[in-house]
Amino acid sequence: MTAGSFPGATGRVGVPLDGKGLLDVIGVAAIVVDARGRIVLWSPQAEILFGFRSDEALGRYLARLIVGAEHREEAMRLFGEMLREGAAWAGTFPVRHKDGSVRRVEFRNMRLTDDLGGLYALGIAADHSAVERVETELALTDRLVTQSPIGLAVVDGDLRYVLVNPALERINGVPATLHIGRRIGEVLPLFDTRVIETSLRTVLATGAPLLDRHIVGRTPADPDRDHAWSVSFYRLEGAEGRILGAATSVIDVTERHRADTVADRSRRRLALIADASARVGTTLEVERTADELASVVVPELADIAAVDVLDSVLTLRRPGAPEEGPELFRALAVKAAARTEALPAADPPGAVAMYGADRLVTRCVHTGLPVLVEHVGPGDLSRIARSPEAAELLARAGVHSYLAVPLIARGEVLGALDLKRDRNALPFDGDDVLLATELAARAAVSIDNARWYQSVRNSAVTLQRSLLPGTPPERAGLEIAARYQPAQASSEVGGDWYDVIPLPDDKTALVVGDVMGSGIDAAATMGRLRTATCAFADLDLAPAQVLRHLDRITAGLEHYIATCLFAVHDPALGRCRIANAGHLPPVRVPAEGPAELVDMEPGLPLGVGGATFRTTRVPFRPGDLLVLYTDGLIETRDEAIDERLALLVGLLDKARGPLEETCDTLLRALRRPGAADDVALLIARSTG
């Protein structure tokens, strides 16, 4: 007998269901009737499905309760045949709900016998639409899993494979049968599975999915190349939140990953060049520029970087790069991305080393061409390192790739940028050569500018110091200390000077001045003005008269003006006479009382012409200090001059010790690193 033998009933092949909790989702009801068709068991699900409570159903005839009159005869016939013949019946049958509506219900009916031989019928029933929905979802799920191009897998709580679809078989290169029951690492021995396993455990513990996690590795499907995948993880839950395991989806994104890698590498190289443009060559100092270059390339381009310049280049005596023979290198900078044994193998900054023609760095400067060793072998280390001991350090550090590019500026080879890799597993390639060459070329111009500038600056400093007085002479009634510091930055050496000039009757002239401008010309002008100052001071003129004579001389010099402070100490009268030509005022520090700026007319700078200068008399008793200085001690770009003068006065108010210590204190407190101007400082104390 089949379900198709009566109106409204349709036969149907049963679907095996083996997941706990699914019966609750479908809402399966159980009904038992005796041989006469009366209900003896009515489950709670039956109450929900048919609408009748158990007290309304138990003891009543099932056919009269839930089967409409038009289908009742057919239902009784099917019931009788099942009891007589014992054949189970499955199908869809229209039933009547308590609310009067007719609904299609899926039935699974079978005959039961008790221990006394009594016959019963067991009916398993569920709403037809719910069953149909589950069937559709199962069919859709099956199609999605088996035909999806996305790799899908299900693992249990122990992270062992439970299900693998064909797409994942192809991705992993392992049949599904060899996945089931095994862990991920057992199936993919070439893969670092720690990230995957950690993600799965997190998902199982929290229930929050992890989406689009990018993973790179190798599988048996292609063991010689890295592939990239976008992997997502989800927790699977059954009825009442029971955790069944976790599902994983895997999408191969290798081509996109490779394209992104190439694009990212290009972006990083452009960013590195831009970074080098901003960071390399910020000063006109050779060592600083070399250090900036090494800092830029580590760790983006190399794990260890060294900048070595030919010693003859720094002394400006190199006629041109020879084609053979050893070379004397001076190490300017060494940088490493992390602590490594390769670092002490390099020459420390400032060291000078002779390298033979067989060394790769020597070949680099001889040929003016890059030297690339993609894969460093034992025989290469002896041509890279400075000594056998250094070669051993490089070997222990794991240096596996080497690159040297020349530093070339204006057609002259200055030295080489030496690069090594020990932590970065990738060898240097052609793109790295191009990038390193570009960076070296940019830095070489800055190094070349710096070495020429330093040469000119050294000449100016030498001239400047030669024109300044030596140790201040001992003078009656005075204790004197003085300092001169050239500009600390790669800026020009200026024309600052100080002088202590003996005068008749134990008087002493104290002078500070500043020629506006810089370089050798300014230093030479300073020397001329100092000589003239000494000559006019020897005439025992008043300070204002001395400045008038100097003004006429300075006006005759081409394009130069200067400031000057001229003071004459007279120990017999216990005072100083001071005249000012556009200079900052001196500071007087009484033996007892606060330090103060001397109140006097500033006057005009020397060289303006036609200026009027006035002499100011200042008490200068035993123990008093008079401090003369140039603007390089005070002026900065970011602070008001009044604030800096107040700071100077405050420092002098506290500094009551030896004059040499006071000089050092002022320079330490007021002199900025990389100061762009030179300083002359002169301090005198009256001894009575």
C-alpha positions as CSV (number, residue, x, y, z in Angstrom):
1,M,0.0,0.0,0.0
2,T,1.4,3.4,-0.9
3,A,0.4,6.9,0.1
4,G,-0.7,7.5,-3.5
5,S,-3.7,5.1,-3.1
6,F,-6.0,7.7,-1.6
7,P,-6.9,11.3,-2.4
8,G,-4.6,14.0,-0.9
9,A,-1.8,11.5,0.1
10,T,1.5,11.5,-1.7
11,G,4.3,8.9,-1.3
12,R,7.7,10.1,-0.3
13,V,11.1,8.5,0.2
14,G,12.3,9.1,3.8
15,V,15.5,11.2,4.4
16,P,17.9,9.9,6.9
17,L,18.4,12.5,9.7
18,D,21.3,11.9,12.1
19,G,22.0,15.3,13.7
20,K,20.9,15.8,17.3
21,G,18.5,18.8,17.7
22,L,17.1,18.5,14.2
23,L,13.9,16.8,15.4
24,D,13.3,19.8,17.6
25,V,13.8,22.1,14.7
26,I,11.2,20.2,12.6
27,G,8.8,19.8,15.6
28,V,8.3,16.0,15.4
29,A,5.2,14.7,17.2
30,A,4.6,11.1,18.5
31,I,1.1,9.5,18.6
32,V,0.2,5.9,19.6
33,V,-3.3,4.4,19.0
34,D,-4.6,1.0,20.0
35,A,-6.1,-1.6,17.6
36,R,-9.5,0.1,17.7
37,G,-8.0,3.4,16.7
38,R,-8.3,5.1,20.1
39,I,-5.4,7.4,21.2
40,V,-3.4,6.1,24.1
41,L,-0.3,8.4,23.8
42,W,-0.2,12.1,22.8
43,S,3.2,13.8,22.9
44,P,3.6,17.6,23.8
45,Q,4.7,18.1,20.2
46,A,1.4,16.6,19.1
47,E,-0.4,19.3,21.1
48,I,1.6,22.0,19.2
49,L,1.1,20.3,15.8
50,F,-2.7,19.5,16.0
51,G,-3.8,22.0,18.6
52,F,-5.5,19.5,20.9
53,R,-4.4,19.1,24.5
54,S,-3.6,15.6,25.8
55,D,-6.8,15.6,27.9
56,E,-8.7,16.4,24.8
57,A,-7.1,13.7,22.7
58,L,-6.4,10.7,24.9
59,G,-9.1,8.0,24.6
60,R,-10.7,9.5,21.5
61,Y,-10.6,8.0,18.0
62,L,-7.8,9.5,16.1
63,A,-9.6,9.5,12.7
64,R,-12.6,11.4,14.2
65,L,-10.3,13.8,16.0
66,I,-7.9,15.0,13.2
67,V,-9.2,13.5,9.9
68,G,-11.8,15.3,7.9
69,A,-15.0,13.3,6.9
70,E,-13.9,13.3,3.2
71,H,-10.6,11.5,4.1
72,R,-11.7,9.4,7.0
73,E,-12.7,6.2,5.1
74,E,-9.3,6.1,3.4
75,A,-7.5,6.7,6.6
76,M,-9.3,3.8,8.3
77,R,-8.5,1.5,5.4
78,L,-4.8,2.4,5.6
79,F,-4.8,1.9,9.3
80,G,-6.4,-1.5,9.1
81,E,-4.0,-2.8,6.4
82,M,-1.0,-1.6,8.5
83,L,-2.3,-3.5,11.6
84,R,-3.1,-6.7,9.5
85,E,0.0,-6.8,7.3
86,G,2.5,-4.9,9.5
87,A,3.7,-2.8,6.5
88,A,5.0,0.7,7.5
89,W,3.6,3.6,5.7
90,A,5.1,7.0,5.0
91,G,3.6,10.0,3.2
92,T,1.8,13.3,3.4
93,F,-1.8,13.3,4.7
94,P,-4.2,16.2,5.1
95,V,-5.3,16.6,8.7
96,R,-7.7,18.9,10.6
97,H,-6.3,21.3,13.2
98,K,-8.3,22.2,16.3
99,D,-8.8,25.7,14.8
100,G,-10.7,24.1,11.9
101,S,-7.9,24.6,9.3
102,V,-6.7,21.7,7.1
103,R,-2.9,21.2,7.1
104,R,-0.6,18.8,5.3
105,V,1.4,16.7,7.7
106,E,4.3,14.3,7.1
107,F,3.6,10.8,8.6
108,R,5.8,7.8,9.4
109,N,3.5,5.0,10.6
110,M,4.4,1.5,11.9
111,R,2.8,-1.4,13.8
112,L,3.8,-2.1,17.4
113,T,3.1,-5.2,19.5
114,D,3.2,-5.3,23.3
115,D,4.3,-8.3,25.5
116,L,0.8,-9.6,25.5
117,G,0.4,-9.6,21.8
118,G,-1.7,-6.5,21.6
119,L,-1.4,-4.4,18.5
120,Y,-0.8,-0.7,18.3
121,A,0.1,1.9,15.7
122,L,2.9,4.4,16.2
123,G,2.6,7.6,14.2
124,I,5.5,10.0,13.8
125,A,4.3,13.3,12.4
126,A,5.7,16.7,11.4
127,D,4.5,19.8,9.6
128,H,5.0,19.2,5.8
129,S,6.3,22.7,5.2
130,A,8.9,22.4,8.0
131,V,10.1,19.1,6.5
132,E,10.1,20.5,3.0
133,R,12.1,23.5,4.2
134,V,14.7,21.2,5.9
135,E,15.0,19.1,2.8
136,T,15.5,22.1,0.6
137,E,18.2,23.5,3.0
138,L,20.0,20.1,3.1
139,A,19.9,19.8,-0.7
140,L,21.2,23.4,-1.1
141,T,23.9,22.8,1.5
142,D,25.0,19.6,-0.2
143,R,25.2,21.4,-3.5
144,L,27.1,24.3,-2.0
145,V,29.6,22.1,-0.3
146,T,30.3,19.8,-3.1
147,Q,30.2,22.2,-6.0
148,S,31.5,25.4,-4.4
149,P,34.9,26.7,-5.8
150,I,35.6,27.8,-2.2
151,G,37.4,25.3,0.0
152,L,35.2,24.3,2.9
153,A,36.0,22.1,5.9
154,V,34.4,21.2,9.3
155,V,36.5,20.2,12.3
156,D,35.4,18.9,15.6
157,G,36.4,20.2,19.1
158,D,39.8,18.5,18.8
159,L,40.4,20.3,15.5
160,R,40.2,17.0,13.6
161,Y,38.7,17.1,10.1
162,V,35.1,15.9,9.9
163,L,34.2,17.1,6.4
164,V,36.2,18.4,3.4
165,N,34.7,19.5,0.1
166,P,36.3,18.8,-3.3
167,A,37.6,22.4,-3.6
168,L,39.6,22.0,-0.5
169,E,40.9,18.7,-1.7
170,R,42.3,20.4,-4.8
171,I,43.7,23.3,-2.7
172,N,45.5,21.0,-0.3
173,G,46.4,18.4,-2.8
174,V,45.2,15.7,-0.4
175,P,42.1,13.4,-0.9
176,A,39.2,13.9,1.5
177,T,39.6,10.4,2.9
178,L,43.1,11.3,4.1
179,H,41.7,14.4,5.9
180,I,39.0,12.8,8.0
181,G,40.0,12.2,11.6
182,R,43.4,13.9,11.2
183,R,44.6,17.3,12.4
184,I,45.5,20.1,10.1
185,G,49.3,19.9,10.7
186,E,49.1,16.1,9.9
187,V,47.5,16.8,6.5
188,L,49.7,19.9,5.7
189,P,53.2,19.1,7.0
190,L,54.8,22.0,4.9
191,F,52.5,24.6,6.5
192,D,52.9,26.5,9.7
193,T,49.4,25.8,11.0
194,R,49.8,27.5,14.4
195,V,47.9,30.6,13.2
196,I,45.0,28.5,11.9
197,E,44.8,26.3,15.0
198,T,44.9,29.4,17.3
199,S,42.1,31.0,15.3
200,L,40.0,27.9,15.4
201,R,40.4,27.6,19.2
202,T,39.5,31.3,19.6
203,V,36.3,30.8,17.5
204,L,35.3,27.7,19.4
205,A,35.9,29.5,22.8
206,T,34.2,32.8,21.9
207,G,31.7,32.0,19.1
208,A,32.7,35.2,17.3
209,P,33.7,34.5,13.7
210,L,37.1,35.5,12.3
211,L,36.8,36.7,8.8
212,D,39.2,37.2,5.9
213,R,42.4,36.2,7.6
214,H,45.3,36.2,5.1
215,I,47.6,33.2,5.3
216,V,50.7,32.4,3.2
217,G,52.3,29.0,2.9
218,R,52.8,25.8,0.8
219,T,50.7,22.7,0.4
220,P,51.3,19.3,-1.2
221,A,49.3,20.7,-4.2
222,D,52.3,23.0,-5.0
223,P,55.1,22.3,-2.6
224,D,57.7,24.6,-4.4
225,R,55.8,27.9,-4.3
226,D,54.1,30.0,-1.7
227,H,50.4,30.5,-2.1
228,A,48.1,33.0,-0.3
229,W,44.6,32.3,1.0
230,S,41.8,34.3,2.6
231,V,40.5,32.1,5.4
232,S,37.4,32.6,7.6
233,F,36.4,30.7,10.7
234,Y,32.9,30.1,12.2
235,R,31.6,28.1,15.2
236,L,28.9,25.5,14.5
237,E,26.2,25.1,17.1
238,G,23.4,22.6,17.5
239,A,20.3,22.7,19.6
240,E,20.4,24.6,22.9
241,G,23.8,26.1,21.9
242,R,25.7,22.8,21.9
243,I,29.0,23.3,20.2
244,L,29.4,20.9,17.3
245,G,32.8,22.2,15.9
246,A,34.0,24.9,13.6
247,A,33.7,25.5,9.9
248,T,36.5,27.0,7.7
249,S,36.2,28.6,4.3
250,V,39.4,29.0,2.1
251,I,39.7,31.2,-0.9
252,D,42.9,31.2,-3.0
253,V,44.0,34.8,-3.4
254,T,47.6,34.1,-4.6
255,E,47.5,36.2,-7.7
256,R,46.0,39.1,-5.9
257,H,48.5,38.7,-3.1
258,R,51.4,38.7,-5.6
259,A,50.1,41.8,-7.3
260,D,49.6,43.5,-3.9
261,T,53.2,42.4,-2.9
262,V,54.7,43.9,-6.1
263,A,52.7,47.1,-5.6
264,D,53.5,47.3,-1.9
265,R,57.2,46.8,-2.7
266,S,57.1,49.7,-5.2
267,R,55.3,51.9,-2.8
268,R,57.8,51.1,-0.1
269,R,60.7,51.9,-2.4
270,L,59.2,55.2,-3.4
271,A,58.6,56.0,0.2
272,L,62.2,55.0,1.0
273,I,63.5,57.4,-1.7
274,A,61.2,60.2,-0.4
275,D,62.4,59.5,3.2
276,A,66.0,59.6,2.1
277,S,65.4,62.9,0.3
278,A,64.1,64.4,3.6
279,R,66.5,62.7,6.0
280,V,69.9,62.5,4.2
281,G,72.0,65.6,3.8
282,T,70.3,67.7,6.5
283,T,73.6,69.2,7.4
284,L,77.0,69.9,5.8
285,E,78.7,67.3,8.0
286,V,80.3,64.3,6.3
287,E,79.8,61.9,9.3
288,R,76.3,63.1,10.0
289,T,75.3,62.6,6.3
290,A,76.8,59.1,6.3
291,D,75.0,58.2,9.4
292,E,71.7,59.4,7.9
293,L,72.2,57.3,4.8
294,A,72.9,54.2,6.9
295,S,69.8,54.9,9.1
296,V,67.5,55.2,6.1
297,V,68.5,51.9,4.5
298,V,68.2,49.8,7.7
299,P,66.0,47.8,8.0
300,E,64.0,48.6,4.9
301,L,66.7,47.6,2.5
302,A,69.4,45.8,4.5
303,D,69.9,44.3,7.9
304,I,73.4,45.8,8.2
305,A,74.7,48.9,6.5
306,A,78.1,50.5,6.4
307,V,79.3,53.7,4.7
308,D,83.0,53.8,3.9
309,V,84.7,56.7,2.2
310,L,88.2,56.7,0.7
311,D,90.5,58.4,3.1
312,S,92.1,60.4,0.3
313,V,88.8,61.8,-0.6
314,L,88.3,63.4,2.8
315,T,91.7,65.0,2.6
316,L,91.0,66.4,-0.9
317,R,94.1,64.8,-2.4
318,R,92.6,62.0,-4.5
319,P,93.4,62.6,-8.2
320,G,90.8,60.0,-9.4
321,A,89.9,56.3,-8.8
322,P,92.8,54.0,-9.6
323,E,92.1,50.8,-11.6
324,E,94.1,48.5,-9.3
325,G,95.9,48.3,-6.0
326,P,94.7,48.5,-2.4
327,E,92.6,51.3,-1.0
328,L,92.6,53.1,2.4
329,F,89.0,53.4,3.6
330,R,87.7,55.5,6.5
331,A,84.5,54.1,8.1
332,L,81.9,56.8,8.6
333,A,78.8,55.0,9.8
334,V,77.6,51.5,10.7
335,K,73.9,50.5,11.4
336,A,72.2,47.2,12.2
337,A,68.5,46.3,12.4
338,A,69.1,44.2,15.5
339,R,71.8,42.9,17.7
340,T,74.0,40.7,15.6
341,E,77.5,39.2,15.5
342,A,77.8,40.9,12.1
343,L,78.0,44.3,13.7
344,P,81.4,44.0,15.4
345,A,82.7,42.5,12.1
346,A,82.4,46.0,10.5
347,D,85.0,48.7,10.9
348,P,83.8,51.1,13.7
349,P,83.1,54.7,12.7
350,G,86.3,56.7,12.5
351,A,88.5,53.6,11.9
352,V,90.9,53.5,8.9
353,A,91.5,50.2,7.2
354,M,93.4,49.1,4.1
355,Y,91.6,46.8,1.7
356,G,93.3,44.9,-1.0
357,A,92.3,44.9,-4.7
358,D,90.7,41.4,-4.2
359,R,88.1,42.8,-1.7
360,L,84.6,43.4,-3.1
361,V,84.3,46.9,-1.7
362,T,87.7,47.8,-3.4
363,R,86.4,46.4,-6.7
364,C,83.3,48.5,-6.3
365,V,85.2,51.8,-5.9
366,H,87.7,50.8,-8.7
367,T,85.0,50.1,-11.3
368,G,82.4,52.5,-10.0
369,L,79.9,49.7,-10.4
370,P,77.7,47.8,-8.0
371,V,78.9,44.4,-6.7
372,L,76.1,41.9,-6.0
373,V,76.5,38.5,-4.3
374,E,73.0,37.1,-4.1
375,H,73.9,34.0,-2.2
376,V,77.1,34.4,-0.1
377,G,79.2,31.3,0.1
378,P,82.2,30.5,2.4
379,G,84.6,31.7,-0.3
380,D,82.8,35.0,-0.6
381,L,83.1,36.0,3.1
382,S,86.9,36.3,2.9
383,R,86.4,38.9,0.1
384,I,83.8,40.8,2.1
385,A,85.2,40.9,5.7
386,R,88.2,42.9,6.9
387,S,89.9,39.9,8.5
388,P,89.4,36.1,8.9
389,E,88.0,36.8,12.4
390,A,85.5,39.1,10.9
391,A,84.6,36.6,8.3
392,E,83.9,34.0,11.0
393,L,81.6,36.5,12.7
394,L,79.7,37.1,9.5
395,A,79.3,33.3,9.0
396,R,78.0,32.9,12.6
397,A,75.5,35.8,12.1
398,G,74.1,34.1,9.0
399,V,75.0,36.7,6.4
400,H,73.7,35.2,3.2
401,S,73.5,38.1,0.7
402,Y,75.8,41.1,0.0
403,L,75.6,44.3,-2.0
404,A,78.0,47.1,-2.4
405,V,77.2,50.2,-4.5
406,P,79.6,53.1,-5.1
407,L,79.2,56.6,-3.8
408,I,79.6,58.8,-6.9
409,A,79.3,62.6,-7.0
410,R,80.3,64.8,-10.0
411,G,82.0,61.9,-11.7
412,E,84.2,61.0,-8.7
413,V,84.0,57.8,-6.7
414,L,84.0,58.8,-3.0
415,G,83.5,55.4,-1.4
416,A,80.9,52.7,-1.1
417,L,77.6,51.8,0.6
418,D,78.1,48.3,2.0
419,L,74.9,46.2,2.6
420,K,74.3,42.8,4.1
421,R,71.3,40.6,5.0
422,D,71.2,38.1,7.8
423,R,67.6,38.3,9.2
424,N,65.8,39.1,6.0
425,A,65.6,35.7,4.3
426,L,65.3,37.2,0.8
427,P,68.5,37.7,-1.2
428,F,69.3,41.1,-2.8
429,D,68.0,41.3,-6.3
430,G,68.2,43.6,-9.3
431,D,65.5,45.9,-7.9
432,D,67.5,46.3,-4.7
433,V,70.6,47.2,-6.7
434,L,68.7,50.0,-8.5
435,L,67.3,51.3,-5.2
436,A,70.6,51.2,-3.4
437,T,72.3,52.9,-6.3
438,E,69.7,55.7,-6.3
439,L,70.0,56.2,-2.6
440,A,73.8,56.2,-2.7
441,A,73.9,58.7,-5.6
442,R,71.7,61.1,-3.6
443,A,73.8,60.7,-0.5
444,A,77.1,61.0,-2.4
445,V,76.2,64.5,-3.5
446,S,75.5,65.6,0.1
447,I,78.8,63.9,1.3
448,D,80.7,65.7,-1.5
449,N,79.2,69.0,-0.6
450,A,79.9,68.4,3.1
451,R,83.6,67.4,2.5
452,W,84.3,70.5,0.4
453,Y,82.4,72.7,2.9
454,Q,84.2,71.2,5.8
455,S,87.5,71.9,4.1
456,V,86.6,75.5,3.6
457,R,85.2,75.7,7.1
458,N,88.4,74.2,8.6
459,S,90.4,76.8,6.7
460,A,88.2,79.6,8.1
461,V,88.4,78.2,11.6
462,T,92.1,78.0,11.4
463,L,92.3,81.6,10.1
464,Q,89.9,82.7,12.8
465,R,91.8,81.1,15.7
466,S,95.1,82.4,14.3
467,L,93.7,86.0,14.4
468,L,92.3,85.7,18.0
469,P,94.5,86.3,21.0
470,G,95.9,83.4,22.9
471,T,95.5,83.1,26.7
472,P,94.3,86.4,28.0
473,P,97.3,88.3,29.6
474,E,97.3,88.9,33.4
475,R,96.3,92.5,34.1
476,A,96.6,94.6,37.3
477,G,93.3,94.5,39.1
478,L,91.7,92.0,36.8
479,E,91.0,88.3,36.6
480,I,90.0,87.3,33.0
481,A,88.6,84.3,31.3
482,A,87.6,84.0,27.6
483,R,86.1,81.5,25.2
484,Y,85.7,81.2,21.4
485,Q,83.5,78.6,19.8
486,P,82.9,78.3,16.1
487,A,79.5,77.5,14.7
488,Q,78.6,73.9,15.7
489,A,76.4,73.2,12.7
490,S,77.6,73.0,9.2
491,S,77.0,76.7,9.0
492,E,79.7,79.2,8.2
493,V,82.4,80.3,10.6
494,G,81.7,83.9,11.5
495,G,83.8,86.9,12.4
496,D,83.3,87.0,16.1
497,W,86.3,88.1,18.2
498,Y,87.4,89.2,21.7
499,D,90.5,91.0,22.8
500,V,92.2,92.0,26.0
501,I,94.5,95.1,25.3
502,P,97.0,96.4,27.9
503,L,96.9,100.2,28.2
504,P,99.1,102.7,30.1
505,D,98.6,103.3,33.9
506,D,97.5,99.7,34.4
507,K,94.3,100.3,32.5
508,T,92.9,97.5,30.3
509,A,90.7,97.5,27.2
510,L,88.1,94.7,27.0
511,V,86.7,94.2,23.5
512,V,84.1,91.9,21.8
513,G,83.0,92.3,18.2
514,D,81.1,90.5,15.5
515,V,81.6,91.0,11.8
516,M,78.3,90.3,10.0
517,G,78.9,87.6,7.5
518,S,80.7,84.3,7.5
519,G,83.5,82.3,6.0
520,I,87.1,83.2,5.2
521,D,86.3,86.8,4.2
522,A,84.5,87.5,7.4
523,A,87.4,86.1,9.4
524,A,89.9,88.2,7.4
525,T,87.8,91.3,8.0
526,M,87.7,90.5,11.7
527,G,91.5,90.3,11.7
528,R,91.8,93.7,10.2
529,L,89.3,95.3,12.7
530,R,91.1,93.6,15.6
531,T,94.4,95.0,14.5
532,A,92.9,98.5,14.1
533,T,91.2,98.3,17.5
534,C,94.6,97.5,19.1
535,A,96.2,100.4,17.3
536,F,93.5,103.0,18.4
537,A,93.3,101.6,21.9
538,D,97.1,102.2,22.3
539,L,96.5,105.9,21.7
540,D,94.6,105.9,25.1
541,L,91.5,107.4,23.4
542,A,88.1,107.4,25.0
543,P,86.0,104.3,24.0
544,A,83.6,106.5,22.0
545,Q,86.5,107.9,20.0
546,V,87.9,104.5,19.3
547,L,84.6,103.4,17.8
548,R,84.4,106.5,15.6
549,H,87.8,105.6,14.1
550,L,86.7,102.0,13.6
551,D,83.5,103.1,12.0
552,R,85.4,105.1,9.3
553,I,87.7,102.1,8.7
554,T,84.8,99.6,8.4
555,A,82.9,101.9,6.1
556,G,85.9,101.6,3.7
557,L,85.6,97.8,3.6
558,E,83.5,96.2,0.9
559,H,80.0,95.1,2.0
560,Y,80.9,94.6,5.6
561,I,79.5,96.0,8.8
562,A,80.3,94.9,12.4
563,T,79.1,95.4,15.9
564,C,81.5,96.1,18.7
565,L,81.6,96.7,22.5
566,F,84.7,98.6,23.7
567,A,85.3,98.9,27.5
568,V,88.3,100.4,29.4
569,H,88.9,99.3,33.0
570,D,90.7,101.8,35.3
571,P,91.6,100.1,38.6
572,A,92.6,103.4,40.1
573,L,89.1,104.8,39.8
574,G,87.3,101.5,40.3
575,R,85.2,101.9,37.1
576,C,84.8,101.0,33.5
577,R,84.1,103.3,30.6
578,I,82.1,101.5,27.9
579,A,81.0,102.5,24.3
580,N,78.6,100.4,22.2
581,A,78.4,100.1,18.4
582,G,75.2,98.2,17.8
583,H,76.2,95.3,20.1
584,L,74.2,93.5,22.8
585,P,74.7,95.2,26.2
586,P,77.2,93.8,28.7
587,V,76.1,92.2,32.0
588,R,77.4,93.6,35.3
589,V,77.4,91.3,38.3
590,P,78.1,93.2,41.6
591,A,79.9,91.4,44.3
592,E,76.9,92.0,46.5
593,G,73.6,92.4,44.6
594,P,71.8,91.0,41.6
595,A,73.2,90.7,38.1
596,E,72.0,93.3,35.6
597,L,72.3,94.5,32.0
598,V,74.3,97.7,31.8
599,D,71.9,100.5,30.8
600,M,73.6,102.3,27.8
601,E,72.8,103.5,24.3
602,P,73.2,100.7,21.8
603,G,74.6,102.9,19.0
604,L,74.8,101.9,15.3
605,P,77.0,99.2,13.9
606,L,80.4,100.0,12.5
607,G,80.5,100.6,8.8
608,V,77.1,102.4,8.6
609,G,79.0,105.7,8.6
610,G,78.4,109.0,10.4
611,A,77.2,107.3,13.7
612,T,77.5,109.0,17.1
613,F,78.9,107.0,19.9
614,R,78.7,107.7,23.6
615,T,80.8,106.6,26.6
616,T,79.0,105.2,29.6
617,R,80.7,105.1,33.1
618,V,80.0,101.9,35.1
619,P,81.2,101.2,38.7
620,F,83.5,98.2,38.8
621,R,84.6,97.5,42.4
622,P,86.5,94.6,43.8
623,G,84.6,91.3,43.3
624,D,82.4,92.8,40.5
625,L,82.1,90.9,37.2
626,L,81.7,92.3,33.7
627,V,80.5,89.9,31.0
628,L,80.9,90.7,27.3
629,Y,79.6,88.3,24.6
630,T,78.4,88.0,21.0
631,D,74.9,87.3,19.8
632,G,75.7,83.6,19.1
633,L,75.4,82.9,22.8
634,I,72.0,84.4,23.1
635,E,70.0,84.5,19.9
636,T,67.8,81.5,18.7
637,R,65.1,81.2,16.1
638,D,62.3,80.2,18.4
639,E,62.8,82.4,21.5
640,A,62.5,86.1,22.1
641,I,65.8,88.0,22.7
642,D,64.4,89.5,25.9
643,E,63.8,86.0,27.3
644,R,67.2,84.8,26.4
645,L,68.8,87.9,28.0
646,A,66.8,87.3,31.1
647,L,68.1,83.7,31.2
648,L,71.7,85.0,30.8
649,V,71.3,87.4,33.7
650,G,69.7,84.7,35.8
651,L,72.5,82.3,35.2
652,L,75.1,84.9,36.1
653,D,73.3,85.8,39.3
654,K,73.9,82.2,40.4
655,A,77.3,81.6,39.0
656,R,79.6,83.2,41.6
657,G,82.5,80.7,41.3
658,P,85.7,80.6,39.3
659,L,85.5,82.4,35.9
660,E,86.5,79.4,33.9
661,E,83.6,77.4,35.4
662,T,81.3,80.4,34.7
663,C,82.3,80.4,31.0
664,D,81.6,76.6,30.8
665,T,78.3,77.0,32.6
666,L,77.1,79.7,30.2
667,L,78.1,77.8,27.1
668,R,76.4,74.6,28.3
669,A,73.2,76.3,29.3
670,L,72.8,78.7,26.4
671,R,74.5,77.1,23.5
672,R,72.1,75.0,21.4
673,P,73.3,71.7,19.6
674,G,74.0,72.5,16.0
675,A,74.2,76.3,16.7
676,A,74.4,78.2,13.5
677,D,76.6,81.1,14.8
678,D,79.9,81.3,16.5
679,V,80.4,82.8,20.0
680,A,83.0,85.0,21.7
681,L,82.7,85.3,25.4
682,L,84.9,87.5,27.7
683,I,84.4,87.7,31.5
684,A,86.5,90.0,33.8
685,R,86.4,90.3,37.6
686,S,87.8,93.2,39.5
687,T,90.4,92.2,42.1
688,G,90.9,95.7,43.5
